[in-house]
Amino acid sequence: MIVWKGYGILVLVIAVILGAMTGGIFVTAGSTQDLGAAIGVLISAPVIWFVGKYFNATSNERTLIDKNTGQQFVVKPNHSLFFIKMQYWAFIAGGIGVIMLVDVFMHGKSAM
């Protein structure tokens, strides 16, 4: 089960699309799809960071006032995946990309 709030699901969409695109490009260039997917996930990390920072910007917060008590509530945007804000998934995606890249080179699957 995937748990997300707001546009948090975009973390997976960005990583999968970039991984698939670069994997396909590497296959047509004569290399392995695994190497392309690893590089695609590494490329997705800064994209996820900037998209997450944009969606979770504090400039999008709203202040609501309770009519009965006059108490103010600040509602901030929360776009997250598995309770982790989008921009922090960039570090996780980068780490996964590095692990994938090390795996490709350790098992000799690359045709570089």
C-alpha positions in Angstrom: 0.0 0.0 0.0 1.4 3.4 -1.0 0.6 6.3 1.3 0.9 9.8 0.1 -0.5 13.3 0.7 -1.0 16.0 -2.0 1.3 15.5 -4.9 3.7 13.1 -3.0 3.0 10.3 -5.5 5.0 12.3 -8.0 8.2 11.1 -6.3 7.6 7.6 -7.7 6.3 8.9 -11.0 9.4 11.1 -11.6 11.9 8.3 -10.6 10.2 5.6 -12.7 9.8 7.8 -15.8 13.3 9.1 -15.7 14.7 5.6 -15.0 12.7 4.1 -17.9 13.6 6.9 -20.3 17.4 6.8 -19.6 17.2 3.0 -19.6 15.7 3.0 -23.0 18.2 5.6 -24.3 21.1 3.5 -23.0 19.8 0.3 -24.7 19.6 2.1 -28.0 23.1 3.4 -27.5 24.5 -0.1 -27.0 24.8 -0.2 -23.2 22.7 -2.0 -20.6 19.3 -0.9 -19.4 20.4 -1.4 -15.8 23.1 1.3 -16.2 20.6 3.6 -17.8 18.0 3.1 -15.0 20.6 3.7 -12.3 21.7 7.0 -14.0 18.0 7.9 -14.5 17.3 7.5 -10.7 20.3 9.6 -9.9 19.1 12.3 -12.3 15.6 12.1 -10.7 17.0 13.2 -7.3 17.5 16.9 -8.0 14.3 17.0 -10.0 12.4 15.5 -6.9 14.2 18.1 -4.7 13.1 21.1 -6.7 9.6 19.9 -7.3 9.1 19.1 -3.6 10.5 22.5 -2.6 8.1 24.2 -5.0 5.0 22.3 -3.8 5.9 22.5 -0.1 6.8 26.2 -0.2 5.8 28.2 2.8 4.4 30.9 0.5 1.4 28.6 -0.1 0.4 28.6 3.6 -3.0 30.0 4.6 -4.2 31.4 7.9 -7.7 30.5 9.0 -9.6 32.2 11.8 -12.2 30.4 14.0 -15.3 32.6 14.1 -16.3 31.5 17.6 -13.0 31.8 19.4 -11.0 34.1 17.1 -8.1 31.6 17.2 -5.9 31.5 14.2 -4.7 28.3 12.5 -1.9 28.2 9.9 -2.5 25.6 7.3 0.8 24.6 5.5 1.0 22.5 2.4 2.0 18.9 2.9 3.0 16.9 -0.1 4.6 13.7 1.2 5.1 10.0 0.4 5.1 7.6 3.3 5.0 10.6 5.7 8.3 12.0 4.3 8.1 15.3 2.5 8.8 15.2 -1.2 12.0 17.2 -1.2 13.6 14.8 1.3 12.9 11.9 -1.0 15.7 13.3 -3.2 18.3 12.0 -0.8 16.7 8.6 -0.7 16.4 8.5 -4.5 20.1 9.5 -4.8 21.1 6.8 -2.4 19.1 4.2 -4.3 20.7 5.4 -7.6 24.2 5.1 -6.1 23.4 1.5 -4.9 22.0 0.6 -8.3 25.1 2.1 -10.0 27.5 0.1 -7.7 25.5 -3.0 -8.3 25.8 -2.6 -12.1 29.6 -2.1 -11.9 30.1 -4.9 -9.3 28.3 -7.5 -11.4 29.9 -6.4 -14.6 26.7 -5.8 -16.5 27.7 -2.5 -18.1 28.9 -2.4 -21.6 30.9 0.8 -21.3 
